[in-house]
């Protein structure tokens, strides 16, 4: 199980994303959040096997991205620059072994 804790910024909400490897680049996801919108996303995605290769890479033949996570998130989250979107995808990527766990940061310079 891979787990990431995300503090989203000015909204003050914290979200915990968990990805459980199901083999063959498939994962199950669980999102716990103080944000009511991310709780809605969890309600749609939890319990579904997610093909992480489809989530992260465009179709080679058509050039289209068929990301279920992005589709649900963009329909549900009113703030498209929410860093939780990237955190969910990164948790899935690490969860199935496509990347190593390494913290990332966004830092504003004054």
PDB file as gemmi writes it, atoms N, CA and C in Angstrom:
CRYST1    1.000    1.000    1.000  90.00  90.00  90.00 P 1                      
ATOM      1  N   UNK A   1       0.860  -1.179   0.000  1.00  0.00           N  
ATOM      2  CA  UNK A   1       0.000   0.000   0.000  1.00  0.00           C  
ATOM      3  C   UNK A   1       0.904   1.239   0.000  1.00  0.00           C  
ATOM      4  N   UNK A   2       0.623   2.142  -0.903  1.00  0.00           N  
ATOM      5  CA  UNK A   2       1.320   3.428  -0.965  1.00  0.00           C  
ATOM      6  C   UNK A   2       0.382   4.491  -0.436  1.00  0.00           C  
ATOM      7  N   UNK A   3       0.908   5.362   0.411  1.00  0.00           N  
ATOM      8  CA  UNK A   3       0.092   6.412   1.017  1.00  0.00           C  
ATOM      9  C   UNK A   3       0.792   7.757   0.882  1.00  0.00           C  
ATOM     10  N   UNK A   4       0.014   8.774   0.508  1.00  0.00           N  
ATOM     11  CA  UNK A   4       0.532  10.134   0.401  1.00  0.00           C  
ATOM     12  C   UNK A   4      -0.385  11.075   1.168  1.00  0.00           C  
ATOM     13  N   UNK A   5       0.218  11.971   1.942  1.00  0.00           N  
ATOM     14  CA  UNK A   5      -0.523  13.014   2.648  1.00  0.00           C  
ATOM     15  C   UNK A   5      -0.272  14.327   1.925  1.00  0.00           C  
ATOM     16  N   UNK A   6      -1.364  15.025   1.578  1.00  0.00           N  
ATOM     17  CA  UNK A   6      -1.266  16.259   0.799  1.00  0.00           C  
ATOM     18  C   UNK A   6      -1.937  17.390   1.555  1.00  0.00           C  
ATOM     19  N   UNK A   7      -1.183  18.447   1.817  1.00  0.00           N  
ATOM     20  CA  UNK A   7      -1.755  19.670   2.356  1.00  0.00           C  
ATOM     21  C   UNK A   7      -1.938  20.596   1.166  1.00  0.00           C  
ATOM     22  N   UNK A   8      -3.187  20.928   0.847  1.00  0.00           N  
ATOM     23  CA  UNK A   8      -3.503  21.592  -0.423  1.00  0.00           C  
ATOM     24  C   UNK A   8      -3.169  23.078  -0.476  1.00  0.00           C  
ATOM     25  N   UNK A   9      -2.929  23.722   0.637  1.00  0.00           N  
ATOM     26  CA  UNK A   9      -2.555  25.132   0.593  1.00  0.00           C  
ATOM     27  C   UNK A   9      -3.554  26.026   1.286  1.00  0.00           C  
ATOM     28  N   UNK A  10      -3.921  27.107   0.633  1.00  0.00           N  
ATOM     29  CA  UNK A  10      -4.708  28.163   1.252  1.00  0.00           C  
ATOM     30  C   UNK A  10      -6.087  27.693   1.725  1.00  0.00           C  
ATOM     31  N   UNK A  11      -6.627  26.659   1.123  1.00  0.00           N  
ATOM     32  CA  UNK A  11      -7.927  26.136   1.579  1.00  0.00           C  
ATOM     33  C   UNK A  11      -7.812  25.513   2.965  1.00  0.00           C  
ATOM     34  N   UNK A  12      -6.615  25.061   3.313  1.00  0.00           N  
ATOM     35  CA  UNK A  12      -6.387  24.470   4.621  1.00  0.00           C  
ATOM     36  C   UNK A  12      -6.738  23.002   4.727  1.00  0.00           C  
ATOM     37  N   UNK A  13      -7.176  22.386   3.645  1.00  0.00           N  
ATOM     38  CA  UNK A  13      -7.595  20.985   3.688  1.00  0.00           C  
ATOM     39  C   UNK A  13      -6.409  20.033   3.522  1.00  0.00           C  
ATOM     40  N   UNK A  14      -6.467  18.948   4.247  1.00  0.00           N  
ATOM     41  CA  UNK A  14      -5.496  17.868   4.106  1.00  0.00           C  
ATOM     42  C   UNK A  14      -6.214  16.662   3.512  1.00  0.00           C  
ATOM     43  N   UNK A  15      -5.533  15.993   2.607  1.00  0.00           N  
ATOM     44  CA  UNK A  15      -6.072  14.806   1.945  1.00  0.00           C  
ATOM     45  C   UNK A  15      -5.045  13.693   2.027  1.00  0.00           C  
ATOM     46  N   UNK A  16      -5.510  12.487   2.328  1.00  0.00           N  
ATOM     47  CA  UNK A  16      -4.652  11.304   2.330  1.00  0.00           C  
ATOM     48  C   UNK A  16      -5.124  10.386   1.205  1.00  0.00           C  
ATOM     49  N   UNK A  17      -4.186  10.028   0.342  1.00  0.00           N  
ATOM     50  CA  UNK A  17      -4.474   9.156  -0.792  1.00  0.00           C  
ATOM     51  C   UNK A  17      -3.750   7.835  -0.578  1.00  0.00           C  
ATOM     52  N   UNK A  18      -4.473   6.742  -0.750  1.00  0.00           N  
ATOM     53  CA  UNK A  18      -3.884   5.406  -0.610  1.00  0.00           C  
ATOM     54  C   UNK A  18      -4.125   4.634  -1.902  1.00  0.00           C  
ATOM     55  N   UNK A  19      -3.070   3.996  -2.392  1.00  0.00           N  
ATOM     56  CA  UNK A  19      -3.168   3.160  -3.593  1.00  0.00           C  
ATOM     57  C   UNK A  19      -2.693   1.764  -3.244  1.00  0.00           C  
ATOM     58  N   UNK A  20      -3.501   0.787  -3.597  1.00  0.00           N  
ATOM     59  CA  UNK A  20      -3.156  -0.607  -3.340  1.00  0.00           C  
ATOM     60  C   UNK A  20      -2.934  -1.317  -4.665  1.00  0.00           C  
ATOM     61  N   UNK A  21      -1.718  -1.814  -4.857  1.00  0.00           N  
ATOM     62  CA  UNK A  21      -1.341  -2.510  -6.086  1.00  0.00           C  
ATOM     63  C   UNK A  21      -2.178  -3.777  -6.242  1.00  0.00           C  
ATOM     64  N   UNK A  22      -2.777  -3.929  -7.418  1.00  0.00           N  
ATOM     65  CA  UNK A  22      -3.577  -5.108  -7.730  1.00  0.00           C  
ATOM     66  C   UNK A  22      -2.898  -5.998  -8.774  1.00  0.00           C  
ATOM     67  N   UNK A  23      -1.669  -5.660  -9.144  1.00  0.00           N  
ATOM     68  CA  UNK A  23      -0.933  -6.419 -10.153  1.00  0.00           C  
ATOM     69  C   UNK A  23      -1.267  -5.929 -11.551  1.00  0.00           C  
ATOM     70  N   UNK A  24      -0.325  -6.087 -12.459  1.00  0.00           N  
ATOM     71  CA  UNK A  24      -0.546  -5.716 -13.856  1.00  0.00           C  
ATOM     72  C   UNK A  24      -0.845  -4.245 -14.058  1.00  0.00           C  
ATOM     73  N   UNK A  25      -0.183  -3.385 -13.279  1.00  0.00           N  
ATOM     74  CA  UNK A  25      -0.377  -1.929 -13.343  1.00  0.00           C  
ATOM     75  C   UNK A  25      -1.808  -1.499 -13.020  1.00  0.00           C  
ATOM     76  N   UNK A  26      -2.493  -2.313 -12.239  1.00  0.00           N  
ATOM     77  CA  UNK A  26      -3.839  -2.001 -11.760  1.00  0.00           C  
ATOM     78  C   UNK A  26      -3.733  -1.623 -10.276  1.00  0.00           C  
ATOM     79  N   UNK A  27      -4.565  -0.699  -9.835  1.00  0.00           N  
ATOM     80  CA  UNK A  27      -4.565  -0.290  -8.431  1.00  0.00           C  
ATOM     81  C   UNK A  27      -5.977   0.054  -7.981  1.00  0.00           C  
ATOM     82  N   UNK A  28      -6.191  -0.094  -6.694  1.00  0.00           N  
ATOM     83  CA  UNK A  28      -7.416   0.387  -6.047  1.00  0.00           C  
ATOM     84  C   UNK A  28      -7.010   1.644  -5.289  1.00  0.00           C  
ATOM     85  N   UNK A  29      -7.909   2.620  -5.241  1.00  0.00           N  
ATOM     86  CA  UNK A  29      -7.594   3.893  -4.615  1.00  0.00           C  
ATOM     87  C   UNK A  29      -8.597   4.213  -3.510  1.00  0.00           C  
ATOM     88  N   UNK A  30      -8.109   4.889  -2.485  1.00  0.00           N  
ATOM     89  CA  UNK A  30      -8.959   5.382  -1.404  1.00  0.00           C  
ATOM     90  C   UNK A  30      -8.478   6.788  -1.062  1.00  0.00           C  
ATOM     91  N   UNK A  31      -9.418   7.729  -1.000  1.00  0.00           N  
ATOM     92  CA  UNK A  31      -9.103   9.126  -0.710  1.00  0.00           C  
ATOM     93  C   UNK A  31      -9.855   9.543   0.543  1.00  0.00           C  
ATOM     94  N   UNK A  32      -9.103   9.961   1.558  1.00  0.00           N  
ATOM     95  CA  UNK A  32      -9.697  10.518   2.777  1.00  0.00           C  
ATOM     96  C   UNK A  32      -9.366  12.001   2.776  1.00  0.00           C  
ATOM     97  N   UNK A  33     -10.376  12.853   2.908  1.00  0.00           N  
ATOM     98  CA  UNK A  33     -10.117  14.288   2.799  1.00  0.00           C  
ATOM     99  C   UNK A  33     -11.046  15.101   3.678  1.00  0.00           C  
ATOM    100  N   UNK A  34     -10.520  16.226   4.123  1.00  0.00           N  
ATOM    101  CA  UNK A  34     -11.343  17.228   4.795  1.00  0.00           C  
ATOM    102  C   UNK A  34     -12.186  17.985   3.776  1.00  0.00           C  
ATOM    103  N   UNK A  35     -11.775  17.935   2.508  1.00  0.00           N  
ATOM    104  CA  UNK A  35     -12.468  18.646   1.431  1.00  0.00           C  
ATOM    105  C   UNK A  35     -13.705  17.856   0.994  1.00  0.00           C  
ATOM    106  N   UNK A  36     -14.868  18.483   1.016  1.00  0.00           N  
ATOM    107  CA  UNK A  36     -16.078  17.763   0.593  1.00  0.00           C  
ATOM    108  C   UNK A  36     -16.038  17.342  -0.882  1.00  0.00           C  
ATOM    109  N   UNK A  37     -15.352  18.093  -1.715  1.00  0.00           N  
ATOM    110  CA  UNK A  37     -15.267  17.738  -3.136  1.00  0.00           C  
ATOM    111  C   UNK A  37     -14.412  16.488  -3.346  1.00  0.00           C  
ATOM    112  N   UNK A  38     -13.323  16.360  -2.618  1.00  0.00           N  
ATOM    113  CA  UNK A  38     -12.497  15.160  -2.734  1.00  0.00           C  
ATOM    114  C   UNK A  38     -13.192  13.947  -2.141  1.00  0.00           C  
ATOM    115  N   UNK A  39     -14.054  14.151  -1.161  1.00  0.00           N  
ATOM    116  CA  UNK A  39     -14.850  13.033  -0.652  1.00  0.00           C  
ATOM    117  C   UNK A  39     -15.809  12.533  -1.743  1.00  0.00           C  
ATOM    118  N   UNK A  40     -16.323  13.450  -2.570  1.00  0.00           N  
ATOM    119  CA  UNK A  40     -17.187  13.058  -3.696  1.00  0.00           C  
ATOM    120  C   UNK A  40     -16.396  12.250  -4.734  1.00  0.00           C  
ATOM    121  N   UNK A  41     -15.179  12.703  -5.015  1.00  0.00           N  
ATOM    122  CA  UNK A  41     -14.330  11.968  -5.963  1.00  0.00           C  
ATOM    123  C   UNK A  41     -14.094  10.556  -5.437  1.00  0.00           C  
ATOM    124  N   UNK A  42     -13.800  10.434  -4.149  1.00  0.00           N  
ATOM    125  CA  UNK A  42     -13.604   9.115  -3.561  1.00  0.00           C  
ATOM    126  C   UNK A  42     -14.851   8.251  -3.732  1.00  0.00           C  
ATOM    127  N   UNK A  43     -16.007   8.843  -3.553  1.00  0.00           N  
ATOM    128  CA  UNK A  43     -17.253   8.094  -3.712  1.00  0.00           C  
ATOM    129  C   UNK A  43     -17.416   7.498  -5.092  1.00  0.00           C  
ATOM    130  N   UNK A  44     -16.861   8.151  -6.098  1.00  0.00           N  
ATOM    131  CA  UNK A  44     -16.945   7.648  -7.478  1.00  0.00           C  
ATOM    132  C   UNK A  44     -15.854   6.610  -7.754  1.00  0.00           C  
ATOM    133  N   UNK A  45     -14.622   6.868  -7.292  1.00  0.00           N  
ATOM    134  CA  UNK A  45     -13.483   6.031  -7.680  1.00  0.00           C  
ATOM    135  C   UNK A  45     -13.193   4.863  -6.752  1.00  0.00           C  
ATOM    136  N   UNK A  46     -13.552   4.972  -5.489  1.00  0.00           N  
ATOM    137  CA  UNK A  46     -13.210   3.916  -4.533  1.00  0.00           C  
ATOM    138  C   UNK A  46     -13.868   2.595  -4.924  1.00  0.00           C  
ATOM    139  N   UNK A  47     -13.094   1.540  -4.807  1.00  0.00           N  
ATOM    140  CA  UNK A  47     -13.618   0.209  -5.111  1.00  0.00           C  
ATOM    141  C   UNK A  47     -13.463  -0.205  -6.563  1.00  0.00           C  
ATOM    142  N   UNK A  48     -13.005   0.707  -7.414  1.00  0.00           N  
ATOM    143  CA  UNK A  48     -12.798   0.380  -8.827  1.00  0.00           C  
ATOM    144  C   UNK A  48     -11.322   0.089  -9.075  1.00  0.00           C  
ATOM    145  N   UNK A  49     -11.050  -0.914  -9.903  1.00  0.00           N  
ATOM    146  CA  UNK A  49      -9.675  -1.127 -10.336  1.00  0.00           C  
ATOM    147  C   UNK A  49      -9.338  -0.055 -11.356  1.00  0.00           C  
ATOM    148  N   UNK A  50      -8.215   0.576 -11.148  1.00  0.00           N  
ATOM    149  CA  UNK A  50      -7.788   1.654 -12.035  1.00  0.00           C  
ATOM    150  C   UNK A  50      -6.550   1.191 -12.793  1.00  0.00           C  
ATOM    151  N   UNK A  51      -6.587   1.289 -14.115  1.00  0.00           N  
ATOM    152  CA  UNK A  51      -5.444   0.958 -14.955  1.00  0.00           C  
ATOM    153  C   UNK A  51      -4.516   2.172 -14.951  1.00  0.00           C  
ATOM    154  N   UNK A  52      -3.424   2.057 -14.241  1.00  0.00           N  
ATOM    155  CA  UNK A  52      -2.538   3.200 -14.045  1.00  0.00           C  
ATOM    156  C   UNK A  52      -1.843   3.605 -15.343  1.00  0.00           C  
ATOM    157  N   UNK A  53      -1.558   2.674 -16.222  1.00  0.00           N  
ATOM    158  CA  UNK A  53      -0.952   3.024 -17.511  1.00  0.00           C  
ATOM    159  C   UNK A  53      -1.896   3.924 -18.310  1.00  0.00           C  
ATOM    160  N   UNK A  54      -3.191   3.627 -18.277  1.00  0.00           N  
ATOM    161  CA  UNK A  54      -4.186   4.450 -18.968  1.00  0.00           C  
ATOM    162  C   UNK A  54      -4.293   5.822 -18.310  1.00  0.00           C  
ATOM    163  N   UNK A  55      -4.145   5.873 -17.004  1.00  0.00           N  
ATOM    164  CA  UNK A  55      -4.235   7.141 -16.278  1.00  0.00           C  
ATOM    165  C   UNK A  55      -3.094   8.088 -16.613  1.00  0.00           C  
ATOM    166  N   UNK A  56      -1.914   7.532 -16.820  1.00  0.00           N  
ATOM    167  CA  UNK A  56      -0.709   8.364 -16.911  1.00  0.00           C  
ATOM    168  C   UNK A  56      -0.215   8.645 -18.327  1.00  0.00           C  
ATOM    169  N   UNK A  57      -0.642   7.845 -19.287  1.00  0.00           N  
ATOM    170  CA  UNK A  57      -0.076   7.980 -20.622  1.00  0.00           C  
ATOM    171  C   UNK A  57      -1.162   8.088 -21.692  1.00  0.00           C  
ATOM    172  N   UNK A  58      -0.896   8.908 -22.693  1.00  0.00           N  
ATOM    173  CA  UNK A  58      -1.812   9.048 -23.815  1.00  0.00           C  
ATOM    174  C   UNK A  58      -1.816   7.769 -24.656  1.00  0.00           C  
ATOM    175  N   UNK A  59      -2.936   7.504 -25.294  1.00  0.00           N  
ATOM    176  CA  UNK A  59      -3.060   6.379 -26.210  1.00  0.00           C  
ATOM    177  C   UNK A  59      -2.122   6.621 -27.390  1.00  0.00           C  
ATOM    178  N   UNK A  60      -1.259   5.663 -27.688  1.00  0.00           N  
ATOM    179  CA  UNK A  60      -0.267   5.827 -28.758  1.00  0.00           C  
ATOM    180  C   UNK A  60      -0.898   5.998 -30.132  1.00  0.00           C  
ATOM    181  N   UNK A  61      -2.036   5.370 -30.358  1.00  0.00           N  
ATOM    182  CA  UNK A  61      -2.681   5.441 -31.678  1.00  0.00           C  
ATOM    183  C   UNK A  61      -3.461   6.726 -31.875  1.00  0.00           C  
ATOM    184  N   UNK A  62      -4.183   7.162 -30.840  1.00  0.00           N  
ATOM    185  CA  UNK A  62      -5.075   8.309 -30.997  1.00  0.00           C  
ATOM    186  C   UNK A  62      -4.518   9.609 -30.405  1.00  0.00           C  
ATOM    187  N   UNK A  63      -3.533   9.488 -29.514  1.00  0.00           N  
ATOM    188  CA  UNK A  63      -2.990  10.678 -28.864  1.00  0.00           C  
ATOM    189  C   UNK A  63      -3.892  11.245 -27.779  1.00  0.00           C  
ATOM    190  N   UNK A  64      -4.934  10.515 -27.429  1.00  0.00           N  
ATOM    191  CA  UNK A  64      -5.858  11.008 -26.402  1.00  0.00           C  
ATOM    192  C   UNK A  64      -5.499  10.443 -25.035  1.00  0.00           C  
ATOM    193  N   UNK A  65      -5.844  11.189 -24.022  1.00  0.00           N  
ATOM    194  CA  UNK A  65      -5.663  10.751 -22.649  1.00  0.00           C  
ATOM    195  C   UNK A  65      -7.012  10.284 -22.134  1.00  0.00           C  
ATOM    196  N   UNK A  66      -7.066   9.088 -21.619  1.00  0.00           N  
ATOM    197  CA  UNK A  66      -8.313   8.499 -21.138  1.00  0.00           C  
ATOM    198  C   UNK A  66      -8.251   8.291 -19.628  1.00  0.00           C  
ATOM    199  N   UNK A  67      -7.970   9.349 -18.907  1.00  0.00           N  
ATOM    200  CA  UNK A  67      -7.787   9.264 -17.464  1.00  0.00           C  
ATOM    201  C   UNK A  67      -9.109   9.393 -16.720  1.00  0.00           C  
ATOM    202  N   UNK A  68      -9.487   8.318 -16.076  1.00  0.00           N  
ATOM    203  CA  UNK A  68     -10.688   8.311 -15.249  1.00  0.00           C  
ATOM    204  C   UNK A  68     -10.528   9.264 -14.064  1.00  0.00           C  
ATOM    205  N   UNK A  69      -9.340   9.280 -13.460  1.00  0.00           N  
ATOM    206  CA  UNK A  69      -9.084  10.166 -12.313  1.00  0.00           C  
ATOM    207  C   UNK A  69      -9.228  11.624 -12.729  1.00  0.00           C  
ATOM    208  N   UNK A  70      -8.623  11.997 -13.846  1.00  0.00           N  
ATOM    209  CA  UNK A  70      -8.736  13.388 -14.305  1.00  0.00           C  
ATOM    210  C   UNK A  70     -10.169  13.733 -14.678  1.00  0.00           C  
ATOM    211  N   UNK A  71     -10.848  12.845 -15.372  1.00  0.00           N  
ATOM    212  CA  UNK A  71     -12.238  13.112 -15.765  1.00  0.00           C  
ATOM    213  C   UNK A  71     -13.119  13.375 -14.546  1.00  0.00           C  
ATOM    214  N   UNK A  72     -13.044  12.494 -13.562  1.00  0.00           N  
ATOM    215  CA  UNK A  72     -13.870  12.651 -12.358  1.00  0.00           C  
ATOM    216  C   UNK A  72     -13.451  13.890 -11.581  1.00  0.00           C  
ATOM    217  N   UNK A  73     -12.149  14.093 -11.446  1.00  0.00           N  
ATOM    218  CA  UNK A  73     -11.658  15.246 -10.695  1.00  0.00           C  
ATOM    219  C   UNK A  73     -12.087  16.565 -11.329  1.00  0.00           C  
ATOM    220  N   UNK A  74     -11.924  16.675 -12.641  1.00  0.00           N  
ATOM    221  CA  UNK A  74     -12.255  17.934 -13.308  1.00  0.00           C  
ATOM    222  C   UNK A  74     -13.755  18.211 -13.331  1.00  0.00           C  
ATOM    223  N   UNK A  75     -14.565  17.165 -13.222  1.00  0.00           N  
ATOM    224  CA  UNK A  75     -16.014  17.359 -13.125  1.00  0.00           C  
ATOM    225  C   UNK A  75     -16.449  17.706 -11.702  1.00  0.00           C  
ATOM    226  N   UNK A  76     -15.626  17.361 -10.713  1.00  0.00           N  
ATOM    227  CA  UNK A  76     -16.015  17.478  -9.316  1.00  0.00           C  
ATOM    228  C   UNK A  76     -15.304  18.602  -8.576  1.00  0.00           C  
ATOM    229  N   UNK A  77     -14.044  18.814  -8.871  1.00  0.00           N  
ATOM    230  CA  UNK A  77     -13.226  19.792  -8.149  1.00  0.00           C  
ATOM    231  C   UNK A  77     -13.350  21.149  -8.845  1.00  0.00           C  
ATOM    232  N   UNK A  78     -13.877  22.172  -8.145  1.00  0.00           N  
ATOM    233  CA  UNK A  78     -14.067  23.467  -8.797  1.00  0.00           C  
ATOM    234  C   UNK A  78     -12.765  24.231  -9.047  1.00  0.00           C  
ATOM    235  N   UNK A  79     -11.695  23.828  -8.408  1.00  0.00           N  
ATOM    236  CA  UNK A  79     -10.422  24.539  -8.478  1.00  0.00           C  
ATOM    237  C   UNK A  79      -9.410  23.648  -9.191  1.00  0.00           C  
ATOM    238  N   UNK A  80      -9.236  23.835 -10.500  1.00  0.00           N  
ATOM    239  CA  UNK A  80      -8.451  22.903 -11.300  1.00  0.00           C  
ATOM    240  C   UNK A  80      -6.959  22.919 -10.990  1.00  0.00           C  
ATOM    241  N   UNK A  81      -6.469  23.930 -10.286  1.00  0.00           N  
ATOM    242  CA  UNK A  81      -5.049  23.926  -9.907  1.00  0.00           C  
ATOM    243  C   UNK A  81      -4.829  23.274  -8.545  1.00  0.00           C  
ATOM    244  N   UNK A  82      -5.824  22.619  -8.011  1.00  0.00           N  
ATOM    245  CA  UNK A  82      -5.691  21.915  -6.735  1.00  0.00           C  
ATOM    246  C   UNK A  82      -4.553  20.895  -6.834  1.00  0.00           C  
ATOM    247  N   UNK A  83      -3.572  20.963  -5.937  1.00  0.00           N  
ATOM    248  CA  UNK A  83      -2.434  20.041  -6.017  1.00  0.00           C  
ATOM    249  C   UNK A  83      -2.789  18.589  -5.698  1.00  0.00           C  
ATOM    250  N   UNK A  84      -3.966  18.358  -5.166  1.00  0.00           N  
ATOM    251  CA  UNK A  84      -4.367  16.985  -4.861  1.00  0.00           C  
ATOM    252  C   UNK A  84      -4.506  16.163  -6.141  1.00  0.00           C  
ATOM    253  N   UNK A  85      -4.897  16.800  -7.233  1.00  0.00           N  
ATOM    254  CA  UNK A  85      -5.032  16.078  -8.509  1.00  0.00           C  
ATOM    255  C   UNK A  85      -3.712  15.407  -8.873  1.00  0.00           C  
ATOM    256  N   UNK A  86      -2.630  16.152  -8.826  1.00  0.00           N  
ATOM    257  CA  UNK A  86      -1.311  15.578  -9.128  1.00  0.00           C  
ATOM    258  C   UNK A  86      -0.920  14.541  -8.099  1.00  0.00           C  
ATOM    259  N   UNK A  87      -1.256  14.802  -6.837  1.00  0.00           N  
ATOM    260  CA  UNK A  87      -0.925  13.861  -5.775  1.00  0.00           C  
ATOM    261  C   UNK A  87      -1.600  12.514  -5.947  1.00  0.00           C  
ATOM    262  N   UNK A  88      -2.847  12.521  -6.381  1.00  0.00           N  
ATOM    263  CA  UNK A  88      -3.570  11.265  -6.614  1.00  0.00           C  
ATOM    264  C   UNK A  88      -2.880  10.468  -7.716  1.00  0.00           C  
ATOM    265  N   UNK A  89      -2.559  11.132  -8.818  1.00  0.00           N  
ATOM    266  CA  UNK A  89      -1.902  10.440  -9.931  1.00  0.00           C  
ATOM    267  C   UNK A  89      -0.517   9.938  -9.542  1.00  0.00           C  
ATOM    268  N   UNK A  90       0.235  10.725  -8.799  1.00  0.00           N  
ATOM    269  CA  UNK A  90       1.568  10.310  -8.361  1.00  0.00           C  
ATOM    270  C   UNK A  90       1.481   9.129  -7.396  1.00  0.00           C  
ATOM    271  N   UNK A  91       0.487   9.116  -6.527  1.00  0.00           N  
ATOM    272  CA  UNK A  91       0.311   7.996  -5.599  1.00  0.00           C  
ATOM    273  C   UNK A  91       0.024   6.713  -6.368  1.00  0.00           C  
ATOM    274  N   UNK A  92      -0.816   6.797  -7.390  1.00  0.00           N  
ATOM    275  CA  UNK A  92      -1.090   5.628  -8.229  1.00  0.00           C  
ATOM    276  C   UNK A  92       0.182   5.147  -8.929  1.00  0.00           C  
ATOM    277  N   UNK A  93       0.954   6.085  -9.464  1.00  0.00           N  
ATOM    278  CA  UNK A  93       2.187   5.753 -10.185  1.00  0.00           C  
ATOM    279  C   UNK A  93       3.173   5.007  -9.285  1.00  0.00           C  
ATOM    280  N   UNK A  94       3.378   5.532  -8.091  1.00  0.00           N  
ATOM    281  CA  UNK A  94       4.288   4.885  -7.137  1.00  0.00           C  
ATOM    282  C   UNK A  94       3.682   3.567  -6.645  1.00  0.00           C  
ATOM    283  N   UNK A  95       2.380   3.562  -6.470  1.00  0.00           N  
ATOM    284  CA  UNK A  95       1.699   2.389  -5.941  1.00  0.00           C  
ATOM    285  C   UNK A  95       1.862   1.132  -6.771  1.00  0.00           C  
ATOM    286  N   UNK A  96       2.011   1.297  -8.088  1.00  0.00           N  
ATOM    287  CA  UNK A  96       2.178   0.122  -8.955  1.00  0.00           C  
ATOM    288  C   UNK A  96       3.630  -0.061  -9.407  1.00  0.00           C  
ATOM    289  N   UNK A  97       4.533   0.728  -8.850  1.00  0.00           N  
ATOM    290  CA  UNK A  97       5.946   0.549  -9.133  1.00  0.00           C  
ATOM    291  C   UNK A  97       6.472   1.246 -10.373  1.00  0.00           C  
ATOM    292  N   UNK A  98       5.727   2.208 -10.907  1.00  0.00           N  
ATOM    293  CA  UNK A  98       6.199   2.946 -12.085  1.00  0.00           C  
ATOM    294  C   UNK A  98       7.109   4.124 -11.727  1.00  0.00           C  
ATOM    295  N   UNK A  99       7.188   4.440 -10.448  1.00  0.00           N  
ATOM    296  CA  UNK A  99       8.061   5.512  -9.975  1.00  0.00           C  
ATOM    297  C   UNK A  99       8.453   5.198  -8.538  1.00  0.00           C  
ATOM    298  N   UNK A 100       9.531   5.803  -8.101  1.00  0.00           N  
ATOM    299  CA  UNK A 100       9.954   5.669  -6.714  1.00  0.00           C  
ATOM    300  C   UNK A 100       9.330   6.793  -5.889  1.00  0.00           C  
ATOM    301  N   UNK A 101       9.060   6.535  -4.611  1.00  0.00           N  
ATOM    302  CA  UNK A 101       8.483   7.583  -3.767  1.00  0.00           C  
ATOM    303  C   UNK A 101       9.528   8.655  -3.449  1.00  0.00           C  
ATOM    304  N   UNK A 102       9.216   9.873  -3.779  1.00  0.00           N  
ATOM    305  CA  UNK A 102      10.084  11.017  -3.487  1.00  0.00           C  
ATOM    306  C   UNK A 102       9.187  12.239  -3.342  1.00  0.00           C  
ATOM    307  N   UNK A 103       9.341  12.965  -2.236  1.00  0.00           N  
ATOM    308  CA  UNK A 103       8.523  14.151  -2.015  1.00  0.00           C  
ATOM    309  C   UNK A 103       8.777  15.207  -3.078  1.00  0.00           C  
ATOM    310  N   UNK A 104       7.719  15.899  -3.439  1.00  0.00           N  
ATOM    311  CA  UNK A 104       7.787  17.029  -4.355  1.00  0.00           C  
ATOM    312  C   UNK A 104       7.250  18.246  -3.606  1.00  0.00           C  
ATOM    313  N   UNK A 105       7.674  19.435  -3.977  1.00  0.00           N  
ATOM    314  CA  UNK A 105       7.193  20.632  -3.305  1.00  0.00           C  
ATOM    315  C   UNK A 105       6.886  21.730  -4.315  1.00  0.00           C  
ATOM    316  N   UNK A 106       5.964  22.573  -3.922  1.00  0.00           N  
ATOM    317  CA  UNK A 106       5.683  23.812  -4.638  1.00  0.00           C  
ATOM    318  C   UNK A 106       5.999  24.926  -3.649  1.00  0.00           C  
ATOM    319  N   UNK A 107       6.927  25.800  -3.965  1.00  0.00           N  
ATOM    320  CA  UNK A 107       7.353  26.822  -3.024  1.00  0.00           C  
ATOM    321  C   UNK A 107       7.275  28.192  -3.670  1.00  0.00           C  
ATOM    322  N   UNK A 108       6.521  29.089  -3.055  1.00  0.00           N  
ATOM    323  CA  UNK A 108       6.455  30.460  -3.536  1.00  0.00           C  
ATOM    324  C   UNK A 108       7.635  31.256  -2.994  1.00  0.00           C  
ATOM    325  N   UNK A 109       8.244  32.041  -3.829  1.00  0.00           N  
ATOM    326  CA  UNK A 109       9.343  32.918  -3.443  1.00  0.00           C  
ATOM    327  C   UNK A 109       8.787  34.321  -3.241  1.00  0.00           C  
ATOM    328  N   UNK A 110       9.175  34.947  -2.172  1.00  0.00           N  
ATOM    329  CA  UNK A 110       8.681  36.309  -1.876  1.00  0.00           C  
ATOM    330  C   UNK A 110       9.588  37.349  -2.490  1.00  0.00           C  
TER     331      UNK A 110                                                      
END                                                                             
